[in-house]
Amino acid sequence: MTRTEKIKETSNSYLSFRVDKEVFAVHVAHVSNIIEVPYITHVPDTPDYMLGVINLRGGILPVIDTRMKMKMPPSEFSSQTCVLVMEITHGDGILQVGAIVDSVHEVIEIEDKNILPPPSIQGVKRSNEFILGIVNYNDSFIMLIDVDVLLHEDNLGNIHEQINAIKEELQEIK
């Protein structure tokens, strides 16, 4: 059992954050850190939503623009913009990915019985499979996100492979 699965079994805690005008939340088991937006190095030939990579404690972390990944206008950074460092399941392993969000709100407790299914619009193919459900919290709606689905792309695995190859080359140079 992974660390994420263990935490999910014992916790109903979700971290809420804003992207554009909407409030979303992810299970705290997926969030390993929240950091200010550092300098982001662009990686050529990556999807539009892939902003590049950052140095995180000596490691290389790919960073995505959550707005663009959710088909919203690109992020405009402010003093509240931050990077959620999240762990996602990729194949047999766990990858860390940075996700730019407009602001972080709070950790909230959400019981499973209070999670409503995502809305479905008849005749429209659902393109937001990453929404686990919706919660009415303090008279507003919060969409719960499945980060494994939202951030799962073959490109993320390829980018991690490229990063590992670069690390190996740097080690050989030393």
N, C-alpha and C positions, 0 to 999 in steps of 0.2 A: 504494500500500500504506500502510495506517495505521500509526501508531506501535505500537499494540497488536499488529497482525499481525506487524510486524518483530520485536518482542520475543518473541512466541510461537514464531517460527521458530528463534530462537537460544537459547532458554532453557527449561528444565524446572523452573523455580522456582515454588513455590506458597507463598502466605502462609496459615498455618493459624490458625484462630480458633475460639472456643467460642461457641455459641448454645444456651442452656439447658444440657443435659447432653451435647450432641453436639459433636463436633469436625468442622469443615468446612475447606475450603481453596479459594482462588481463585488463578488464575494471576496472578503479580505484574504482568503487563502491564496488568491492569485496575485495579490499586491505585495511585493517585497520591499519597496521603497518609494518615496515621493521626493523628487529633487527639483531644484530650479532648472530652468532651461539653460544648458551650457552651449558652447559653440558646437554646431553640428557640421560634421564633414560630409559633404555630398558624395555619394557613391554612384558612379555613372551606370547607365543602363539598368535602372531599377524602376518599379512602378511609380506613378505620380505621387501616391500617398506615402511612399518611402522617402523621408526627408534626408536620411543618411545615417551616420554612426556617431556615437560619442564615446569618450573615455570615461568609464565608470570603474573607479578604484583599480586602474591598471588594465581593465578588460575592455573589450570593444562591444558596445551595445547598439543594435539597430534601433532606429527611432522612426515611428510612423506619425503622420498627421491624422489623428482620429477623425477630424471633420471630413477630410477627403475620403477616408476609408468608408465613412458612413454616407458618402455622396452629398456632402454639404460643402459650402464655400471653404477655401483654404483658411487655415488659422491665421489670425492676426495676433501676434504676441502682445501681452500686457504684463503688468507687474504680478498678476495672479496666475498667469499661464505657468504650468509645470509639467513635468514628465512623471507619469506613473510607470514605475519599473514593474512589469508584470511577468509572471511565469505562466507559460502555456505548454500544453502537451503537444508534442510534435513527434509523430512516429512512436518510437520506444522511449524517447527521452523528454526532457523538459528544456525549453528555450526561454531565455529572458529577452523581452522586447520592451522598449520604451514607447509609451503612447502619450502624445501631447494632448492635454486637456486644458480648457479655458480657466477652470478653477476647481479646487477640491472643497467639498462642503463639510461632511461629517461622517462618522461611522454610525450606522443605525442598525437596530435589531429588527429583523423581518421574519415573522413566523411563516412557514410554508403555506398555512391555511389562508394567509392574507394575500398571497400572490395570485393575481388574476391572469388568465391566459392572454397572450398577445392578441390584439384585434386582428380580425381577418376581414378583408373586403372582398366580397363576392366578385368573381370575374377577374381579379387582379392576382397575378402570380406573386407570391410573397418573396421579396428580395431581402427581407430583414430577418433571416433565420437566426441571427445572433441575438434576438430579443427573447429571453427566457419567459418573461412575464412582466406585468405591470402592477405597481403597488400604489394605493392611494395613501399618501403620507402627508399629514398636515394640510389637507385640502388641496394637494397638488399631486400630479402623477409622476412617479419615478419608474423609468424603464430599467429592468434588470438585464444585464448583458452577460452572454456566455462568451468570454474572451477566447476560449479555445476555438469557437466558430468564427468570431469577428476577426481574429488575428491569424487564423489558419490560412496560409497560402504556401504553395510550393516555393514561392519566391523567398519567403522567410528562411526556409531550410537552406535554399541555395545561397542566400546572403551569409548565413552562419558558416556554410562550407567555405565561401570565399574568405571570410574573416579568419577562419582557422588556417587556411592556406597562407594568408598574409602573415599571421603570427609565426608559423613555421619558418617562412622565409626570413623574417626578422631575427629569429633565434639562430639561424644558420649564419647570418651576417655578423652577429656578436661573436 
